[in-house]
Amino acid sequence: MTITSTPAWAALESHRQSVGKSHLKDLFASDPNRVESLSLTFDGILYDFSKQRMTSETLGLLASLAREARVSESTERMFAGERINISEGRSVLHVALRRSAGPFPGSQFDVMPEVIETRRRMAEFAERLRSGKCLGHKGMPIRDVVNIGIGGSDLGPKMMGQALRSLSHPALGVHYISNLDAAQLAPLLQTLDPRTTLFIVVSKTFTTQETMFNANTAREWLRANLGDELVSENHFAAVSSKPERAVEFGVSKDLVFPIWDWVGGRYSLWSAVGLALMVAIGPHAFDEMLRGAERMDEHFRTTPFERNLPVVMALIGIWNTNFLGATTNSVLPYNESLKYFPSFLQQLEMESNGKSVSIGGEALDYATSPIVWGELGNNGQHAFFQLLHQGGRLVPCDFIAAVRSDFPLPKHQEALLSNCFAQSAALAFGRNESEVRASLEKESLSPKEIADLLPHRVFAGNQPSSTMLLSSLNPGSLGSLVALYEHKVFVQGAVWGINSFDQWGVELGKAVANRILPAVYEPELAKMLDASTQGLLNFSRKHLK
Amino acid sequence: MTITSTPAWAALESHRQSVGKSHLKDLFASDPNRVESLSLTFDGILYDFSKQRMTSETLGLLASLAREARVSESTERMFAGERINISEGRSVLHVALRRSAGPFPGSQFDVMPEVIETRRRMAEFAERLRSGKCLGHKGMPIRDVVNIGIGGSDLGPKMMGQALRSLSHPALGVHYISNLDAAQLAPLLQTLDPRTTLFIVVSKTFTTQETMFNANTAREWLRANLGDELVSENHFAAVSSKPERAVEFGVSKDLVFPIWDWVGGRYSLWSAVGLALMVAIGPHAFDEMLRGAERMDEHFRTTPFERNLPVVMALIGIWNTNFLGATTNSVLPYNESLKYFPSFLQQLEMESNGKSVSIGGEALDYATSPIVWGELGNNGQHAFFQLLHQGGRLVPCDFIAAVRSDFPLPKHQEALLSNCFAQSAALAFGRNESEVRASLEKESLSPKEIADLLPHRVFAGNQPSSTMLLSSLNPGSLGSLVALYEHKVFVQGAVWGINSFDQWGVELGKAVANRILPAVYEPELAKMLDASTQGLLNFSRKHLK
């Protein structure tokens, strides 16, 4: 039975006929307790979803849907270490990475000894770096650390490093290099001293094309600058599940940190993939981040659906996507330090749930992951918010802010927050024709001018949003926040009946790129390619030299 | 008559029944000349749209639609300086900003004398800064320039400055500050020397909340550091249509540069709003950028629709949005230096055409601007491309790359381009069941394993995209590229019958923010606000102190 043929789905379909068409203005007017019943707090986080186009009844029906989809059972199977990523035959145990103690998931299959040992080794290395005791060329202390990784080996630590930059080590530079474009790596190298630079190469297989290109170029740069005296082991660390390949590349065995097949790249921030982050913020803050995530894990595992943050957030997304027909979800942080958060969520959500076959391989006839997009909210107001307010498209928005500023200046934070709250209110409640008319009449315009302007100045409102407020950006609250979104994605995958943990969709492009690359150099080889690729290659060859 | 009731619209509707359902694989197989007929070149740019779900016939029908929408007449009215932004009673003359000579738009109403005089003053000031002759505190030369502006006063120069960073002045720092969050300005101030820093305050009205907050904080910082000896005029320049307000703020009259009501913020890169960019790249390169844009203007104005880049690009967007039902458009630059280009386009497209009433004020019953989103393409491959390949959603993509690298390293560029071309090919052509089966059989799997994996490894393909290749990132090609997108937006607005040049949708949020801000400080005032805002304010007050 697919989820769309359950009684709960049918109940939601008919419920949509009524509440789905109500205006948020009326929903607020008709229920004075609306905000209390449609908001949750947890661990310094307020999640206000009262401006979603739903009622408590909707939430109850959605919770029934989650029960019919057996979400709790799926959750328990994940925590029990079952191989729920069946297309790859793997367990899904990123929750182990933030546990304080074992055995976990069980005494038969206990991953905690290696998790805790790795954490210890990471902390030891990070402290050595932070205290200037990690030595580069001829005994000079390392001053810059460059993380080379892409996708999950980049976005998580980079996002969190930016979010916690107020805690960054004052004297160590930590940099992130991901893509093939030399315009990322080359300008960075110009600013670095090869004698005091260490690269962390992060790749599960140690074969990722982008990462190996950049790692090889980094090694060439060291060789070119340090010559025969280069001791490669002093300038590289690695995170990989293939340690022998890292050693062969030139990394000291002591500086290869493991990653396991039960951690997906986009869930790996908490593992050794977070090493560069730990170097920046220190092992203590890193540990606080793990504790925040662990608290969210417990909340997720033990709280009834209607008060369970990840479950509620997931169900709101399903309501918007599958019942109200939204195709996108906009993420709008009102905090400069969260500027990479939309990109991080793009991967987490779209790579996990951008699928159109069920876990059992049947084609789905309902929508899955929306397109996640967004920008810093305050900037967005002066850019694309026009479309949110008057574009006529349904775009559910997630507003995210931290109350306390991480870099305070007088009065800025109060004004920033007032903008954040104002936008969600304006989107929800709008401004109708009679309100606009009243305001235009005050501007002493002629009746004709008023009539002409009126339709352009009406705001339909009823654009749904949630607001997530953190008391401040600190390792614990951010750990909680990211774990919250991870579990949200898990719940949605469980309801949609898909495998959130594989990513076969990334394979074809890699295979095609491997066919095209030799044809860049060898025009004869292009003849086997499609006509468009041939044309693009012809144009390129003309301009490459 | 609305556009949907024209014969051309009806013809496209019925045409969609056939070609809209064809697979790109078949479209390529059935026409060996497809790439020639569905690609254009102009001024070092190749625009290949052969992987859009259309044929030459589609293009012909779309061109008819543009004729029925009287796009040429609209274009001529814009170039003639008519007040086509009727809701604000303004002409739309950003094209004047890149003209080499006047009179323009006509001898009666000629804006060129002030345009050329402003260009001259900008160049003179930029050269003074670049040669170290612009003096800050006690005769020390200015070394850092901070542009304070938001939206159109930030995104354009910042995007272009990044795109042309290989040309940046080696000894002058140019920085961009936009939003209210002190976490943007405060960390920057920590790195600057107040004695040698100059701020350019960019605001048409000189009242923009974010910009004035940041400008005031900058002035306080100068005062706090330089004390009574501060000469404000040595540390500020301004771009505004209200010069008296800038002078009152403390800017020397000689350093206030004008902006005019016939230039919209999102089209203002070419005006004095681009001053910080000119400081970075120099007046000569800035001028080359204007020449590139002017060449595109001429191409746009004089080329038949079927070979006219902006028109074709606009019509493809209309085909995807209004006939194939796409709700978004993904912009995927394969170039680190173009990393702000998606954000720039978000404003340009969504603020211009995110409207749901016609220019005459009638409610529209068809879609207008899609949601524009995107990231650096190579990073996206390892993040959200899963959804593009297998998510089952129609997402038209714009791939953008420059053939020659602006920061070359051996072999990187060839690999980068091969990835760019591979992704669009994989999206278009996919990999069907029998191809997957053949490939799995080579992996020596059991029949059951093959059957289980097969559906997860099929790629439906038929995801449409265009690829835009520039020979290199240079001022001319980038000027052309931006002008191309500006005119694309214009053509779409003309076909949709909307005013692309107002932005009433940004007003309500500002008004609401002004009501909320005092209530942050004064709980009594919150009682007049909606219940959700009250709750958010209560939580905030607890954590603000």
Interface residues (C-beta under 8 A of the other chain):
Chain A: F28 P32 R34 V35 S39 L46 D48 S50 K51 I86 S87 I150 G151 G152 D154 L155 R165 S178 N179 L180 D181 A182 A183 Q184 L185 A186 P187 Q209 E210 F213 T217 E220 G265 R266 T327 T328 Y334 N335 E336 S337 S343 Q346 Q347 M350 E351 G354 K355 S356 V357 G361 E362 A363 L364 A367 T368 S369 I371 V372 W373 E375 L376 N378 N379 G380 Q381 H382 A383 F384 F385 Q386 L387 L388 H389 Q390 G391 G392 R393 V395 V403 R404 S405 D406 F407 P408 L409 P410 K411 H412 Q413 E414 A415 L416 L417 S418 N419 F421 A422 Q423 S424 A425 A426 A428 F429 G430 R431 D452 L453 L454 P455 H456 R457 F459 A460 T467 L469 S471 S472 N499 D502 Q503 W504 G505 V506 E507 L508 G509 K510 A511 V512 A513 R515 I516 L517 A519 V520 Y521 L529 D530 A531 S532 T533 Q534 G535 L536 L537 F539 S540 K542 H543 L544
Chain B: F28 P32 R34 V35 S39 L46 D48 S50 K51 I86 S87 I150 G151 G152 D154 L155 R165 S178 N179 L180 D181 A182 A183 Q184 L185 A186 P187 Q209 E210 F213 T217 E220 G265 R266 T327 T328 Y334 N335 E336 S337 S343 Q346 Q347 M350 E351 G354 K355 S356 V357 G361 E362 A363 L364 A367 T368 S369 I371 V372 W373 E375 L376 N378 N379 G380 Q381 H382 A383 F384 F385 Q386 L387 L388 H389 Q390 G391 G392 R393 V395 V403 R404 S405 D406 F407 P408 L409 P410 K411 H412 Q413 E414 A415 L416 L417 S418 N419 F421 A422 Q423 S424 A425 A426 A428 F429 G430 R431 D452 L453 L454 P455 H456 R457 F459 A460 T467 L469 S471 S472 N499 D502 Q503 W504 G505 V506 E507 L508 G509 K510 A511 V512 A513 R515 I516 L517 A519 V520 Y521 L529 D530 A531 S532 T533 Q534 G535 L536 L537 F539 S540 K542 H543 L544
